[in-house]
């Protein structure tokens, strides 16, 4: 597989690469696998630039930094919850994993893992909550927990969790789906903060560290109806959140 990437100047590694491997680990270790893949490519083709996937909206529990926050109730406000008066959400609060049922009051779905959570095949766990896709709550970007605001953590520990944490083999990020459904000032503030952080990290490493943004939203109607909810997740997400 590595030989097929020879000759390309930039290679982008998606979160789902080697999913059959990292999804079976307990806990899942997608972050570690992305690091290892970047290192393999760097050793094979030193001149090649490696970019990694990030999703601006979906909080994927198979990423270690995200999982740590989902596991701590103190950070619950950083993620979108189910609506208080929604008794029967389209995407259930509880999911069956093997012989165990796990629940969370934070909205989530299983679309990302797909058959991994279906029976009889089961994957490794992420903790005492469902292995699923959750949603960042952009309204909490300035909410501080344990001395760090969400936007600080989002950029320093989530977006930069690989290349920004000492892996010289990561040169950029394919940043998927900015939170355009949030108020324009918030989207602008996030984009500005991200750009400044990438510039600072580039200076520290004396190398380029960039970001490419994809604004495509899969669940939009022909009229670009933002009410259908965040990209790639259950189209009933908004109604589930009340």
C-alpha positions as CSV (number, residue, x, y, z in Angstrom):
1,X,0.0,0.0,0.0
2,X,2.8,2.4,0.8
3,X,4.4,1.9,-2.6
4,X,1.2,3.2,-4.2
5,X,1.8,6.6,-2.6
6,X,5.2,7.0,-4.1
7,X,5.6,10.2,-6.1
8,X,2.8,12.2,-4.4
9,X,3.9,15.5,-2.9
10,X,1.1,15.6,-0.3
11,X,-0.7,12.6,1.2
12,X,-3.7,13.0,3.5
13,X,-4.5,10.3,6.0
14,X,-8.2,9.9,6.9
15,X,-9.4,8.9,10.4
16,X,-10.8,5.7,8.9
17,X,-7.5,4.3,7.7
18,X,-6.8,1.0,9.3
19,X,-10.2,1.2,11.1
20,X,-10.4,-2.6,11.2
21,X,-7.2,-2.5,13.4
22,X,-7.7,0.5,15.8
23,X,-11.4,-0.1,16.2
24,X,-10.7,-3.5,17.8
25,X,-8.4,-2.1,20.4
26,X,-9.7,-1.3,23.9
27,X,-9.6,1.6,24.3
28,X,-9.6,2.5,20.6
29,X,-6.3,4.0,19.5
30,X,-7.0,5.9,16.3
31,X,-4.7,8.8,17.3
32,X,-1.7,6.5,17.8
33,X,-2.4,4.8,14.5
34,X,-2.4,8.1,12.6
35,X,1.0,8.9,14.2
36,X,2.4,5.6,13.2
37,X,1.1,5.9,9.6
38,X,2.7,9.4,9.3
39,X,6.0,8.0,10.5
40,X,5.9,5.1,8.1
41,X,5.3,7.4,5.1
42,X,8.1,9.8,6.3
43,X,10.6,6.9,6.5
44,X,9.6,5.7,3.0
45,X,9.4,9.1,1.3
46,X,11.2,11.8,3.3
47,X,10.3,14.6,0.8
48,X,6.6,13.8,1.1
49,X,4.2,16.0,3.2
50,X,1.7,14.2,5.3
51,X,-1.6,15.8,6.3
52,X,-4.1,14.4,8.8
53,X,-7.9,14.5,8.9
54,X,-9.8,16.6,11.5
55,X,-13.6,17.2,11.7
56,X,-14.6,20.6,13.0
57,X,-18.1,19.5,14.2
58,X,-18.1,15.8,15.0
59,X,-16.4,14.8,18.3
60,X,-15.2,11.3,17.5
61,X,-14.7,9.2,20.6
62,X,-12.0,7.1,19.0
63,X,-9.6,10.1,19.3
64,X,-7.9,9.9,22.6
65,X,-8.1,13.6,23.6
66,X,-11.8,13.7,22.7
67,X,-12.5,10.5,24.7
68,X,-10.8,11.9,27.8
69,X,-13.2,14.9,27.8
70,X,-16.3,12.8,27.1
71,X,-15.4,10.6,30.0
72,X,-15.3,13.5,32.5
73,X,-18.7,15.0,33.5
74,X,-16.9,18.4,34.1
75,X,-16.6,18.8,30.4
76,X,-20.2,17.9,29.5
77,X,-21.0,21.5,28.4
78,X,-18.5,21.2,25.6
79,X,-20.7,18.8,23.8
80,X,-24.3,18.9,22.5
81,X,-26.8,17.1,24.8
82,X,-30.1,15.4,24.0
83,X,-33.1,17.8,24.5
84,X,-34.4,17.7,28.0
85,X,-38.0,17.0,26.8
86,X,-37.1,14.5,24.1
87,X,-38.2,11.1,25.5
88,X,-37.7,9.0,22.3
89,X,-34.8,10.4,20.2
90,X,-34.2,9.0,16.7
91,X,-30.6,8.2,17.7
92,X,-30.9,6.4,21.0
93,X,-29.2,7.4,24.2
94,X,-28.1,3.8,24.9
95,X,-26.1,1.5,22.6
96,X,-25.5,-2.2,22.8
97,X,-21.8,-3.1,22.6
98,X,-21.3,-6.8,22.8
99,X,-23.0,-8.0,26.0
100,X,-23.0,-4.5,27.5
101,X,-25.4,-1.6,27.1
102,X,-23.8,1.9,27.4
103,X,-25.6,5.2,27.7
104,X,-24.9,8.9,27.5
105,X,-27.0,12.1,27.8
106,X,-24.7,13.7,25.2
107,X,-26.2,13.4,21.7
108,X,-24.4,10.7,19.6
109,X,-24.9,8.3,16.7
110,X,-23.1,5.3,15.3
111,X,-22.8,6.3,11.7
112,X,-19.0,6.8,11.7
113,X,-18.2,3.3,13.0
114,X,-21.0,1.7,11.1
115,X,-20.9,-2.1,11.1
116,X,-18.3,-2.0,13.8
117,X,-21.1,-1.6,16.4
118,X,-23.5,-4.0,14.7
119,X,-24.1,-7.5,15.8
120,X,-22.5,-10.0,15.9
121,X,-19.3,-8.0,15.2
122,X,-18.3,-5.7,18.0
123,X,-15.3,-3.4,18.3
124,X,-13.1,-2.3,21.2
125,X,-14.6,0.1,23.7
126,X,-13.9,3.8,24.4
127,X,-14.9,3.6,28.1
128,X,-18.1,3.6,30.1
129,X,-20.0,5.5,27.3
130,X,-21.0,4.5,23.8
131,X,-18.4,4.3,21.1
132,X,-19.9,6.9,18.8
133,X,-19.9,10.3,17.1
134,X,-20.7,13.2,19.4
135,X,-21.1,16.9,18.5
136,X,-19.0,19.8,19.8
137,X,-21.0,22.6,21.2
138,X,-19.6,25.9,19.7
139,X,-21.5,27.9,22.2
140,X,-19.1,26.7,24.9
141,X,-15.9,27.8,23.1
142,X,-15.1,30.3,25.8
143,X,-16.2,28.1,28.7
144,X,-13.2,27.3,30.9
145,X,-12.8,24.0,32.8
146,X,-9.7,23.3,34.9
147,X,-8.0,26.4,33.7
148,X,-8.4,25.9,30.0
149,X,-11.2,27.2,27.7
150,X,-12.7,24.9,25.2
151,X,-11.3,26.8,22.2
152,X,-7.8,26.5,23.7
153,X,-8.2,22.8,24.2
154,X,-9.9,22.5,20.7
155,X,-6.9,23.9,18.9
156,X,-4.0,22.9,21.1
157,X,-5.0,19.3,22.1
158,X,-7.6,18.3,19.4
159,X,-6.6,19.9,16.1
160,X,-2.9,19.7,16.9
161,X,-3.0,16.4,18.8
162,X,-0.5,14.8,16.3
163,X,1.7,17.3,14.6
164,X,1.4,19.9,17.3
165,X,2.5,17.4,19.9
166,X,5.9,16.6,18.7
167,X,5.4,14.5,15.6
168,X,7.7,16.1,13.0
169,X,6.2,13.9,10.3
170,X,2.9,15.8,10.3
171,X,2.8,18.9,8.1
172,X,-0.8,19.9,7.9
173,X,-4.5,19.1,8.4
174,X,-7.5,18.5,6.2
175,X,-10.0,20.4,8.3
176,X,-13.4,19.1,7.4
177,X,-16.6,21.1,7.8
178,X,-16.2,24.3,9.7
179,X,-19.1,25.1,12.1
180,X,-20.9,27.3,9.5
181,X,-24.2,26.8,11.2
182,X,-22.9,28.8,14.2
183,X,-23.1,32.6,14.2
184,X,-20.6,34.1,11.7
185,X,-18.6,35.9,14.5
186,X,-17.9,32.5,16.1
187,X,-16.9,30.8,12.9
188,X,-14.6,33.8,12.1
189,X,-13.1,33.7,15.7
190,X,-12.4,30.0,15.4
191,X,-10.8,30.2,12.0
192,X,-8.7,33.2,13.2
193,X,-7.6,31.4,16.3
194,X,-6.7,28.3,14.4
195,X,-4.7,30.2,11.8
196,X,-2.7,32.0,14.5
197,X,-2.0,28.7,16.3
198,X,-0.8,27.0,13.2
199,X,1.5,30.0,12.4
200,X,2.9,29.9,15.9
201,X,3.5,26.1,15.7
202,X,5.1,26.5,12.3
203,X,7.6,29.1,13.7
204,X,8.4,26.8,16.7
205,X,9.1,23.9,14.4
206,X,10.7,26.0,11.7
207,X,8.6,24.3,9.1
208,X,5.3,24.8,7.3
209,X,2.1,23.6,9.0
210,X,-1.0,24.3,7.1
211,X,-4.7,23.6,7.0
212,X,-7.2,23.0,4.1
213,X,-10.9,23.4,4.7
214,X,-13.7,21.5,3.2
215,X,-17.1,23.3,3.5
216,X,-19.2,20.5,2.0
217,X,-22.2,19.5,4.1
218,X,-23.8,16.1,3.2
219,X,-27.1,16.6,4.8
220,X,-28.1,19.9,3.2
221,X,-31.2,20.1,1.1
222,X,-31.2,21.9,-2.3
223,X,-32.1,25.1,-0.4
224,X,-29.1,24.7,2.0
225,X,-31.4,24.2,4.9
226,X,-29.1,24.3,8.0
227,X,-31.9,23.0,10.2
228,X,-31.3,19.4,9.0
229,X,-28.3,19.3,11.3
230,X,-24.5,18.8,11.3
231,X,-22.8,17.1,8.4
232,X,-22.5,13.3,8.1
233,X,-24.6,12.6,11.3
234,X,-28.2,11.5,11.7
235,X,-30.4,14.1,9.9
236,X,-32.7,14.0,12.9
237,X,-30.0,15.4,15.2
238,X,-31.5,18.8,15.6
239,X,-34.9,17.5,16.7
240,X,-33.1,15.0,19.0
241,X,-31.3,17.9,20.7
242,X,-34.6,19.7,21.2
